[in-house]
Amino acid sequence: MDFLVIDDDKTFRDATCLLIDGEGHYAEAAASGALGLAELKEGKFDSVLLDLNLGPEGGLDILEQIHKLQPNLPVIIFTAEGSVKNAVEAMRRGAVDFLEKPFTREQFHLVLARVQRFHELLRNIERLEREVSDSNAQSPEILLDSSTPLMKEVMDTLLRAAKTPASILLLGESGTGKSVVARSVHQQSHLADKPFITVSCPSLSRELLESELFGHVRGAFTGALRDHWGKVKAAAGGTLFLDEIGDLPMEIQPKLLRLLQEREYERVGENVLRQAEVRIIAATSHDLKQGVGEGTFREDLYFRLNVITAEMPPLRQRQGDLLRFAEHYLKHFAALCGRHLDGFSPAAATALQAYAWPGNLRELRNAIERAVIMVKGNKINLEDLPGEVRCQTVAGANGSNGSLEIGSLVSMEKMEEAHLRKVLERTSNLADAAQVLGIDKATLYRKRKKIGLE
């Protein structure tokens, strides 16, 4: 944790910082209230230790200004013997605790434990608020409760693995709900009451990503003005979710491998080995095996991550779920916009099912949000959908009853799926269908399973 110590007594101020450093935390010192407030504006701290008697400034006045700057920042009051009444007044005004000068190491430990509980409570509140917000739009129960055999198999694997400490690797195209699944695994695990921390690997440069993950010490690089604890520390005891791990720079991969194997890491610019008890869930839309072959991803890291692997099926392979998801997004965005809508017209529903959805759930969500905004009546019609979705019905408008035709603006995978379904409908058994398609029965079985047919 990072502490700011505000005290005009240099001897006591330095001794307090030394004690905090000795306990494995970081302390920044300020000799006056004005300097302390300036530090708070420039940096982020987990707690403030504030002297109640700061001369003409007045500790209670500084306390009020701290709360104006950062309302949720816990402040601990230093008070000399005989000033407990003032300390009680400070707590009435928002301080979380007080220490009577001089205090012992054991007394500091008690206050430190209270501050840690305070932060844990704040994290839980933030997590619950975030989950409520996410669930309103994503509704994990709806997205994960699938009628598609492929998705059922994926969730069965993941829920069995959730209660173990094993690393999990989630594969699948962008937008298939890997982050929703990762959070669901955490919530179903023995770590559900612990932190769930996300790191987006492509979002930062190599230097900043390394600091984001492992932290750094003051002076480690330009701009490192003070010590910083990374996401590994923040996730202690819980789950660290590494999104798009296929984009993790090669220079950081050995350090992640050591974290996975030895449960050890070092902050940037520091040679102190630190222990980390975290559960790793990683996700990627890249082919990591191909990355290993091309030398962009370490083979040993791949095997260490690949303990439990699950591949999220794309939306085009979840036809049984598609309209249910669309209805869910429709209700969500209609409520946000204050509109009452009666679902989709038959033509709009047909277009939604015919489209390949290369952007998967993310693209579907955006398409429905657009439709809710653009619709003029009380039902989503074909003309309310994006152009790329509407074009799938062109063949049907030309007399093919919505069937795909050669030249339809769909992917080869979608065309093959449509052809496979038609052949299976028109043949009496798998042997006949395989003969028509020119493939063996085992290949036909795999293709049927892939598109969700039994």
Summary of the structure (lengths in Angstrom):
residues: 454
radius of gyration: 28.5
end to end distance: 54.5
largest distance: 95.0
contacts: 1384
relative contact order: 0.08
helix: 54%
strand: 13%
